[in-house]
């Protein structure tokens, strides 16, 4: 392998001792390592962010077990390619074929279905790699037949260790002493947990740095020139879309305006549709604020209309304002709990017909059928208070105020009802 190959390929670990990070997988007492060291390789799907070692670990596994791994990419592979690999087995020398399928989530349902028989019988050991959450991208039948191993983005500390090793490698390979002390941490941070990206940046920085007296000193100023802006790792069509939306909504619910703004900025800078963000904001305004501050929903809905008028980039400020309002508003989940309680009673069989006095009476024969006869128009002062629930649920309580504002609102309602429906004093 020559320096024409990418640095990440030239530095690919040859054994587990050279593998950095992923300690939750590679710790000696982990279930994965117990199986690995036990001499049994089973169908497995590695999933996690790019540049975290999924392909490398698959190759190391096969090397350890003395197996030949056939590599395909689901981006351009066909079922015919898969069948050729399965058919290449020989009963004595090679009873199982090992198929590594990169980007396995790119196979559609029919293609994934076609893998099932060979995986089921053990004719093929399937090693898949994907950046998508298998819960969304892999069919249930295939998920149930493989082991799922999640890879994590590399920590800054792990990346610095890996980059230090790469600098030593470059110095020997290029026969040029290299000082990278000032750029290791920035490179690690800018790579966003992706070791392949970190190595690519290092290689580019090394090439852009002129030697002086037989030595290269990698500087932050040069790094800033070749990388003017950090590209956010965020894909609207991937699992990250849902992860970021979840973090955003939970930050709003947790009344953390700083975190809500951070996740908002990351989603917007990553190209998320602002309308999606505003819809999540409206959901939170109702689900987690509700009547504790009814203005929260008004602010969110108004922000959506204002954004439609303004567009980007000015619309960012409108969204941020509404996000801060919802994040700092008093919280109550009484609305969602009330609706859930009512739905729960119905689901348990408490589905009763509409009482006659509440039934529609806007047709000629309604009175003959008893419809609406005992209904009392409530706007008349001193009118009798009637029951609006079915008789068997007359004492049911679904809405239970939680916040001070909600309790005050209900107190005002009870005061009004008591006063409004009280019969006026009789004249002497």
C-alpha positions in Angstrom: 0.0 0.0 0.0 1.4 3.4 -1.0 0.8 7.0 0.1 -1.6 7.2 -2.9 -4.1 5.4 -0.7 -6.0 7.6 1.8 -4.3 7.9 5.2 -7.3 6.2 6.9 -6.7 3.1 4.7 -2.9 3.1 5.3 -3.5 3.3 9.0 -6.2 0.7 9.2 -5.6 -1.4 12.3 -4.1 -4.9 11.7 -5.1 -6.3 15.1 -7.3 -5.4 18.0 -4.4 -3.8 19.9 -4.3 -1.1 17.3 -8.0 -0.5 17.4 -9.0 2.7 19.3 -12.2 3.4 21.2 -15.4 1.3 21.3 -14.4 0.0 24.7 -18.0 -1.1 25.4 -17.6 -3.6 22.6 -13.9 -4.6 23.0 -13.6 -4.8 26.8 -12.5 -8.3 27.7 -15.6 -8.9 29.8 -18.1 -7.7 27.1 -20.6 -10.2 25.7 -19.2 -9.5 22.2 -15.6 -10.3 23.1 -16.7 -13.4 25.0 -18.2 -14.7 21.7 -15.3 -13.4 19.7 -12.7 -15.1 21.8 -14.9 -18.2 22.1 -14.2 -18.9 18.4 -17.7 -18.5 17.1 -18.6 -15.9 14.5 -22.4 -15.2 14.0 -24.3 -12.9 11.7 -24.0 -9.4 13.1 -25.0 -5.9 12.0 -22.7 -3.1 13.2 -24.4 0.3 13.3 -23.3 3.7 14.3 -21.9 7.0 13.0 -19.5 7.0 10.0 -15.8 6.6 10.7 -16.1 4.6 13.9 -14.5 1.3 12.8 -17.3 -0.9 11.7 -15.6 -2.2 8.5 -12.3 -2.5 10.3 -13.7 -4.6 13.1 -15.5 -6.9 10.6 -12.2 -7.5 8.8 -10.4 -8.2 12.1 -13.0 -10.7 13.1 -12.6 -12.6 9.9 -8.8 -12.5 10.1 -8.9 -13.8 13.6 -11.1 -16.8 12.6 -9.2 -17.4 9.4 -12.2 -16.7 7.2 -12.4 -15.0 3.8 -14.7 -12.0 3.9 -16.5 -11.1 0.7 -17.2 -7.4 0.7 -20.1 -5.7 -1.1 -21.7 -2.3 -0.9 -25.5 -2.3 -0.9 -25.3 1.0 -2.8 -24.6 -0.9 -6.1 -24.7 -4.6 -5.2 -27.5 -6.8 -6.6 -29.0 -10.0 -5.3 -27.1 -11.8 -8.1 -23.9 -10.6 -6.5 -25.0 -12.0 -3.2 -26.0 -15.4 -4.6 -22.6 -15.8 -6.3 -20.9 -15.4 -2.9 -23.3 -17.9 -1.3 -22.8 -20.3 -4.1 -19.0 -20.1 -3.8 -19.2 -22.2 -0.6 -17.5 -25.6 -0.7 -18.8 -28.3 1.8 -15.4 -29.3 3.2 -13.1 -26.3 2.8 -15.5 -23.4 3.0 -18.9 -24.5 4.4 -20.0 -21.0 5.3 -19.6 -17.8 3.2 -18.9 -14.6 5.0 -20.6 -11.7 3.4 -19.8 -8.1 4.5 -22.6 -5.8 3.3 -21.7 -2.2 3.7 -24.6 0.4 3.9 -26.9 -2.6 4.4 -29.8 -0.2 5.0 -29.7 0.7 1.3 -31.1 -2.7 0.5 -34.9 -2.5 0.1 -37.4 -4.8 1.9 -37.4 -7.3 -0.9 -33.6 -7.5 -1.0 -33.4 -7.9 2.7 -36.0 -10.6 2.6 -33.9 -12.5 0.1 -31.1 -12.7 2.6 -33.2 -14.5 5.2 -33.0 -18.1 4.0 -29.2 -18.2 3.9 -28.8 -16.4 7.2 -31.4 -18.7 8.8 -29.7 -21.9 7.6 -26.2 -20.6 8.4 -25.1 -20.9 4.8 -23.9 -17.3 5.1 -22.5 -15.3 8.0 -23.8 -11.9 7.3 -21.8 -9.0 8.6 -23.6 -5.7 7.9 -22.6 -2.1 8.5 -25.0 0.8 8.6 -25.1 4.4 9.8 -28.9 4.0 10.3 -30.7 2.7 13.4 -31.7 -0.9 12.5 -35.0 -0.4 14.2 -36.0 1.9 11.3 -33.8 0.5 8.4 -33.7 -3.2 8.8 -36.7 -5.5 8.5 -37.8 -7.2 11.7 -37.3 -10.7 10.3 -33.7 -10.0 9.6 -33.1 -8.1 12.8 -34.3 -11.1 14.8 -31.7 -13.4 13.1 -28.6 -11.2 13.7 -26.7 -9.7 16.5 -26.9 -5.9 16.7 -23.8 -4.1 17.9 -23.9 -0.3 18.3 -20.7 1.8 17.6 -20.4 5.2 19.3 -18.8 8.3 17.9 -15.2 8.6 19.1 -14.5 10.8 22.0 -12.1 13.7 21.6 -9.6 11.9 23.8 -9.7 8.8 21.6 -9.3 10.9 18.5 -6.3 12.7 19.9 -4.6 9.4 20.7 -5.4 8.1 17.2 -4.2 11.3 15.5 -0.9 11.3 17.6 -0.2 7.8 16.2 -1.0 9.1 12.7 1.4 12.0 13.0 4.2 9.5 14.0 3.3 7.3 11.0 3.4 10.3 8.7 6.8 11.5 10.0 8.3 8.1 9.3 6.5 7.5 6.0 7.4 11.0 4.6 10.8 11.1 6.4 9.9 14.5 7.8 9.7 15.3 11.5 6.2 16.7 12.3 5.0 18.8 15.2 1.2 18.7 15.5 0.8 19.7 19.2 -1.3 22.8 18.4 -3.7 21.1 16.1 -4.5 17.7 17.6 -7.4 18.9 19.8 -8.9 21.2 17.1 -8.7 18.4 14.6 -10.4 16.0 17.0 -13.2 18.4 17.8 -13.8 19.4 14.1 -14.0 15.8 13.0 -17.3 15.3 15.0 -16.3 11.9 16.3 -15.4 10.5 12.9 -11.9 9.1 12.8 -11.8 8.8 9.1 -12.7 12.5 8.8 -10.0 13.4 11.4 -7.3 11.5 9.4 -8.5 13.1 6.2 -8.2 16.6 7.7 -4.7 15.7 9.1 -3.5 14.5 5.7 -4.8 17.6 4.0 -3.2 19.9 6.7 0.1 18.0 6.4 0.1 18.5 2.6 -0.7 22.2 3.0 2.1 22.9 5.4 5.5 23.7 4.0 8.6 22.2 5.7 11.2 24.4 7.4 14.7 23.0 8.1 13.4 19.5 7.4 10.5 19.8 9.9 6.8 20.5 9.5 4.9 22.4 12.2 1.2 22.0 11.7 -0.5 25.3 12.6 -4.1 26.2 13.5 -4.0 29.1 11.1 -3.4 26.8 8.1 -6.2 24.5 9.4 -8.6 27.4 9.5 -7.7 28.3 5.9 -8.3 24.8 4.5 -11.4 24.3 6.7 -13.2 27.7 6.9 -16.4 26.2 8.4 -17.3 23.0 10.3 -19.8 20.9 8.5 -22.4 19.7 11.0 -22.9 15.9 11.0 -26.7 15.9 10.5 -28.7 14.0 7.9 -32.4 14.9 7.7 -33.1 11.4 6.3 -31.2 9.5 9.0 -31.5 8.5 12.6 -29.8 11.7 13.5 -32.9 13.5 12.4 -35.0 11.8 15.1 -32.2 11.9 17.7 -31.9 15.7 17.4 -35.6 16.3 17.4 -35.8 14.2 20.5 -33.1 16.1 22.3 -34.7 19.4 21.2 -38.1 18.5 22.5 -36.8 17.1 25.8 -34.8 20.2 26.4 -38.0 22.3 25.9 -39.9 20.0 28.3 -37.1 20.2 30.8 -37.2 24.0 30.7 -33.6 24.4 29.6 -33.5 27.3 27.2 -29.7 27.0 26.6 -30.0 23.4 25.5 -33.1 24.1 23.4 -31.2 26.8 21.5 -28.2 24.6 20.9 -30.2 21.8 19.4 -32.3 24.3 17.4 -29.1 25.8 16.0 -27.6 22.4 15.2 -30.8 21.3 13.3 -31.1 24.6 11.4 -27.4 24.6 10.5 -27.7 21.0 9.4 -30.4 21.9 6.9 -33.5 20.7 8.9 -36.8 22.0 7.6 -37.8 24.8 9.9 -41.5 23.8 9.5 -40.7 20.4 11.1 -39.0 22.2 14.0 -42.0 24.5 14.5 -44.4 21.6 14.4 -42.5 19.9 17.2 -42.6 23.3 19.0 -46.4 23.4 18.8 -46.6 19.8 20.0 -44.5 20.7 23.1 -46.5 23.9 23.7 -49.6 21.8 24.1 -48.2 18.6 25.5 -45.8 20.0 28.1 -47.1 23.6 28.7 -50.8 23.5 28.0 -53.0 25.7 30.2 -50.1 26.5 32.5 -49.5 29.2 29.8 -51.9 29.1 26.9 -49.8 31.8 25.2 -47.1 29.2 24.5 -49.2 27.6 21.7 -50.1 31.0 20.4 -46.4 31.9 20.2 -45.5 28.7 18.4 -48.3 29.0 15.9 -47.6 32.7 15.3 -43.9 31.8 14.7 -44.9 29.4 12.0 -47.0 32.0 10.2 -44.3 34.6 10.6 -41.7 32.2 9.2 -43.9 31.7 6.1 -43.8 35.4 5.5 -40.1 35.9 6.3 -38.4 32.8 5.1 -34.7 32.3 5.9 -32.4 33.6 7.3 -34.6 36.2 9.1 -37.0 33.4 10.1 -34.4 31.9 12.4 -34.9 34.7 14.9 -38.7 34.2 14.9 -38.2 30.5 15.6 -35.6 31.2 18.3 -37.9 33.6 20.0 -40.8 31.1 20.1 -38.4 28.4 21.3 -37.2 30.5 24.2 -40.8 31.3 25.1 -41.8 27.7 25.3 -38.6 26.6 27.1 -39.1 29.3 29.8 -42.9 28.9 30.2 -44.3 27.1 33.2 -44.9 23.4 32.5 -47.9 21.1 32.9 -48.8 17.8 31.2 -52.3 17.9 32.5 -53.8 18.2 29.0 -52.2 15.1 27.6 -52.9 13.2 30.8 -56.6 14.2 30.8 -57.1 13.1 27.2 -55.2 9.9 27.9 -57.4 9.2 30.9 -60.6 9.7 28.9 -59.3 7.5 26.0 -58.2 4.9 28.5 -61.7 4.7 30.0 -63.2 4.2 26.5 -60.6 1.6 25.7 -61.6 -0.4 28.8 -65.2 -0.6 27.5 -66.7 2.5 29.0 -68.1 3.7 25.7 -71.6 4.9 26.4 -74.3 6.4 24.1 -75.0 10.1 24.1 -77.7 10.9 26.8 -81.0 11.9 25.3 -80.9 15.5 26.6 -77.6 16.1 24.8 -78.7 14.5 21.5 -79.3 16.5 18.4 -82.8 17.9 18.4 -82.7 19.9 15.1 -85.2 17.8 13.2 -89.0 17.6 13.3 -89.5 14.3 15.1 -86.7 14.8 17.7 -89.0 15.6 20.6 -91.1 12.6 19.9 -88.0 10.5 20.3 -87.1 12.2 23.6 -84.1 14.0 22.0 -83.1 17.3 23.7 -86.2 17.5 26.0 -84.3 18.0 29.3 -81.5 20.1 27.9 -81.0 23.4 29.7 -79.5 26.4 27.8 -76.7 27.4 30.1 -76.4 31.1 29.2 -79.5 32.0 31.1 -78.6 33.2 34.6 -80.0 31.0 37.3 -80.4 28.1 34.9 -80.1 24.6 36.4 -76.8 22.9 36.2 -77.1 19.7 34.2 -74.9 16.6 33.6 -72.9 16.5 30.4 -71.4 13.0 30.9 -73.1 9.6 30.6 -74.8 8.7 33.9 -72.3 5.9 34.6 -69.4 8.5 34.3 -71.2 11.3 36.2 -68.4 11.5 38.8 -65.5 11.0 36.4 -62.6 13.4 36.7 -60.2 13.5 33.7 -58.6 16.9 33.9 -56.6 17.5 37.0 -54.9 20.9 37.1 -51.2 20.8 38.1 -49.8 24.3 37.7 -50.8 27.4 39.7 -52.2 29.0 36.6 -54.4 25.9 35.9 -55.6 25.7 39.4 -56.5 29.4 39.5 -58.3 28.9 36.2 -60.4 26.1 37.6 -61.2 28.0 40.7 -62.5 30.9 38.6 -64.6 28.4 36.7 -66.1 27.0 39.8 -66.8 30.5 41.2 -68.5 31.4 38.0 -70.6 28.3 37.8 -71.8 28.6 41.4 -72.8 32.2 40.9 -74.3 31.9 37.4 -76.5 28.9 38.2 -77.7 30.2 41.6 -81.4 31.0 41.5 -82.1 34.7 42.1 -83.7 35.6 45.4 -87.5 35.5 45.4 -89.3 38.8 45.9 -91.1 39.0 49.3 
